[in-house]
Amino acid sequence: MPGSGSSTRNGGGIRSQLGTATNVRLSVLSEPYWAEFEDRFGIDPGLTRIGYLFLAASDDELETLRTHVDLQHRFGVASELLTAADVGARWPVLADLGFSGAGFCASDGYLNQHRALRGFLTAAEAAGATIECGIEVLGFEVRADRIDAVRTTGGSVQADVVVNCAGAWAPTLAQQLGVVLPIRSRRVQLLHARTVDALPPDLPWLIGPHGQVHIRREGTGRAQVGGFLGKDETVDPWAFDHDADEEWIGAVLTEVVRCFGIEVGRSSVLESWAGLYPSTPDQHPIIDRTDAGMVVVGGFAGLGLMHAPAAGLLSAELIVGGQIDSLEPDEVSLARFSGRVQTVEQTGFQPWVFEEGRTRMGERCSYVKAGLALSVLKTTRASCRLRQRIASRRLLPSACLRSR
Ligand SMILES: Cc1cc2nc3c(=O)[nH]c(=O)nc-3n(C[C@H](O)[C@H](O)[C@H](O)COP(=O)(O)OP(=O)(O)OC[C@H]3O[C@@H](n4cnc5c(N)ncnc54)[C@H](O)[C@@H]3O)c2cc1C
């Protein structure tokens, strides 16, 4: 089902405040699509530009934010570096909390991911796409080393182009063609709570030091709260707990008080859930074609909603024109993992660095000649009943195809 994976379980965040050139570029490429979403797709996605405020707890952290802001400026992003005094003057509720300063970008914000999904699907159908729900891709028929057809629970589908955009489950499908995708799934939790006056209307999305905890308002009278709290679980995407942990809910609300001085009572929690960040070692996506002709579009970590338009655009360039034009193809290639990972996106994430043969989280990794393969990836398909036909380029957002 469209939206049955991470795409409707996310926080709705859209931002250009990122820490690597690749991710900033992906945001800059996506921005016009979000700004003109209603004109292009006929649905108001509820884009609310409250700004993201990345708060620094130390001078060192502020220095890191300064390098990010400098990088963002190179790509035309109007972000700012704020001193502690600036932060207190703009948002008095944050004064005297001991922050060293912050990075801020007023055009960042959030949207309603359900409406965005509906916009993409409606536009795809209007452009001739057929969207079939309740059908699972089982495998591929290969002729002369190329995919000839996709085997599904609804029968075989001949396909000139096959796009593997199966999110956290993409590695399982790729593996059937002998392709190892260095994507593993990290479990992330969010909650919505009633807040009466706790959040001033002009308060941006607050991202605490090291991205450990964050809070923003969600419409009127509600808050969205999230955070890793130093825990970064890699889970089996076929069998993970979709409910948030009780322990996490208590801990994250305590951290919101400690970090931002904002009280959100336990009894005011309305809903909570967990979803997946399908992450690559550098937190950049893979948009590439494999030898057998499968186009892989995945590994978006916690940025896949905001970068969806760029993903559609780059995929369309690759499929229709034969190569990616709007970005240096190596930045999103699968082959980049055959060398050492150069830069890792860290803004808003639990720091997660792959070291030689071992991740920061202490799990063993194995390197293979073709790339960095994760021995921790499990491929059982036990509990998943999510089914959707992924067969041809017709499923790409039509506006992205049109934009060429
Ligand atoms: C809690 C949370 C907060 C997040 N916050 C943000 C945010 O604020 N901003 C942001 O940009 N991103 C955020 N993200 C990340 C974002 O949601 C993901 O990067 C994005 O949704 C990934 O999209 P996708 O299409 O690659 O994968 P998915 O949305 O997971 O889609 C994959 C689809 O493939 C289908 N599928 C899998 N296997 C098969 C098969 N064999 N046959 C048929 N269909 C199959 C699945 O059913 C699913 O529908 C967040 C994620 C989580 C979990």
The ligand as an SDF file (V2000), in Angstrom:
LIG
                    3D

 53 58  0  0  0  0  0  0  0  0999 V2000
    9.4480    8.3640   13.1290 C   0  0  0  0  0  0  0  0  0  0  0  0
    9.9750    8.8690   11.8100 C   0  0  0  0  0  0  0  0  0  0  0  0
   10.1490   10.2420   11.6230 C   0  0  0  0  0  0  0  0  0  0  0  0
   10.6010   10.7190   10.3940 C   0  0  0  0  0  0  0  0  0  0  0  0
   10.6520   12.0610   10.1910 N   0  0  0  0  0  0  0  0  0  0  0  0
   10.9570   12.5320    8.9600 C   0  0  0  0  0  0  0  0  0  0  0  0
   10.8610   13.9270    8.6860 C   0  0  0  0  0  0  0  0  0  0  0  0
   10.4850   14.7280    9.5530 O   0  0  0  0  0  0  0  0  0  0  0  0
   11.1720   14.3540    7.4360 N   0  0  0  0  0  0  0  0  0  0  0  0
   11.5720   13.4920    6.4530 C   0  0  0  0  0  0  0  0  0  0  0  0
   11.8810   13.9370    5.3510 O   0  0  0  0  0  0  0  0  0  0  0  0
   11.6670   12.1610    6.6890 N   0  0  0  0  0  0  0  0  0  0  0  0
   11.3520   11.6650    7.9110 C   0  0  0  0  0  0  0  0  0  0  0  0
   11.4060   10.3250    8.1430 N   0  0  0  0  0  0  0  0  0  0  0  0
   11.9500    9.4460    7.1140 C   0  0  0  0  0  0  0  0  0  0  0  0
   10.9840    9.1880    5.9790 C   0  0  0  0  0  0  0  0  0  0  0  0
    9.7180    8.8430    6.4790 O   0  0  0  0  0  0  0  0  0  0  0  0
   11.5550    8.0750    5.0970 C   0  0  0  0  0  0  0  0  0  0  0  0
   12.8710    8.3870    4.6990 O   0  0  0  0  0  0  0  0  0  0  0  0
   10.7240    7.9000    3.8400 C   0  0  0  0  0  0  0  0  0  0  0  0
    9.3730    7.7640    4.1720 O   0  0  0  0  0  0  0  0  0  0  0  0
   11.2020    6.7100    3.0550 C   0  0  0  0  0  0  0  0  0  0  0  0
   10.3270    6.5730    1.9550 O   0  0  0  0  0  0  0  0  0  0  0  0
   10.4340    5.2960    1.0280 P   0  0  0  0  0  0  0  0  0  0  0  0
    9.4090    5.4820   -0.0340 O   0  0  0  0  0  0  0  0  0  0  0  0
   11.8540    5.0710    0.6370 O   0  0  0  0  0  0  0  0  0  0  0  0
   10.0190    4.0700    1.9800 O   0  0  0  0  0  0  0  0  0  0  0  0
    8.5870    3.6700    2.5440 P   0  0  0  0  0  0  0  0  0  0  0  0
    7.7020    4.8210    2.7730 O   0  0  0  0  0  0  0  0  0  0  0  0
    8.8540    2.7680    3.7070 O   0  0  0  0  0  0  0  0  0  0  0  0
    7.9250    2.8370    1.3660 O   0  0  0  0  0  0  0  0  0  0  0  0
    8.3430    1.5530    1.0000 C   0  0  0  0  0  0  0  0  0  0  0  0
    7.1220    0.8090    0.4710 C   0  0  0  0  0  0  0  0  0  0  0  0
    7.5430   -0.4050   -0.1490 O   0  0  0  0  0  0  0  0  0  0  0  0
    6.5730   -1.3720    0.1310 C   0  0  0  0  0  0  0  0  0  0  0  0
    7.1660   -2.7090   -0.0500 N   0  0  0  0  0  0  0  0  0  0  0  0
    8.2150   -3.2560    0.6070 C   0  0  0  0  0  0  0  0  0  0  0  0
    8.4650   -4.4980    0.1450 N   0  0  0  0  0  0  0  0  0  0  0  0
    7.5660   -4.7260   -0.8310 C   0  0  0  0  0  0  0  0  0  0  0  0
    7.3000   -5.8470   -1.6920 C   0  0  0  0  0  0  0  0  0  0  0  0
    8.0390   -6.9610   -1.6690 N   0  0  0  0  0  0  0  0  0  0  0  0
    6.2670   -5.7640   -2.5530 N   0  0  0  0  0  0  0  0  0  0  0  0
    5.5210   -4.6440   -2.6290 C   0  0  0  0  0  0  0  0  0  0  0  0
    5.7350   -3.5550   -1.8570 N   0  0  0  0  0  0  0  0  0  0  0  0
    6.7340   -3.6060   -0.9600 C   0  0  0  0  0  0  0  0  0  0  0  0
    6.1600   -1.0890    1.5610 C   0  0  0  0  0  0  0  0  0  0  0  0
    4.9040   -1.6350    1.8150 O   0  0  0  0  0  0  0  0  0  0  0  0
    6.1470    0.4340    1.5700 C   0  0  0  0  0  0  0  0  0  0  0  0
    4.8580    0.9050    1.2310 O   0  0  0  0  0  0  0  0  0  0  0  0
   10.9510    9.8110    9.3590 C   0  0  0  0  0  0  0  0  0  0  0  0
   10.7900    8.4350    9.5560 C   0  0  0  0  0  0  0  0  0  0  0  0
   10.2840    7.9660   10.7630 C   0  0  0  0  0  0  0  0  0  0  0  0
   10.0760    6.5070   10.9440 C   0  0  0  0  0  0  0  0  0  0  0  0
  1  2  1  0
  2  3  1  0
  2 52  2  0
  3  4  2  0
  4  5  1  0
  4 50  1  0
  5  6  2  0
  6  7  1  0
  6 13  1  0
  7  8  2  0
  7  9  1  0
  9 10  1  0
 10 11  2  0
 10 12  1  0
 12 13  2  0
 13 14  1  0
 14 15  1  0
 14 50  1  0
 15 16  1  0
 16 17  1  0
 16 18  1  0
 18 19  1  0
 18 20  1  0
 20 21  1  0
 20 22  1  0
 22 23  1  0
 23 24  1  0
 24 25  2  0
 24 26  1  0
 24 27  1  0
 27 28  1  0
 28 29  2  0
 28 30  1  0
 28 31  1  0
 31 32  1  0
 32 33  1  0
 33 34  1  0
 33 48  1  0
 34 35  1  0
 35 36  1  0
 35 46  1  0
 36 37  1  0
 36 45  1  0
 37 38  2  0
 38 39  1  0
 39 40  1  0
 39 45  2  0
 40 41  1  0
 40 42  2  0
 42 43  1  0
 43 44  2  0
 44 45  1  0
 46 47  1  0
 46 48  1  0
 48 49  1  0
 50 51  2  0
 51 52  1  0
 52 53  1  0
M  END
$$$$
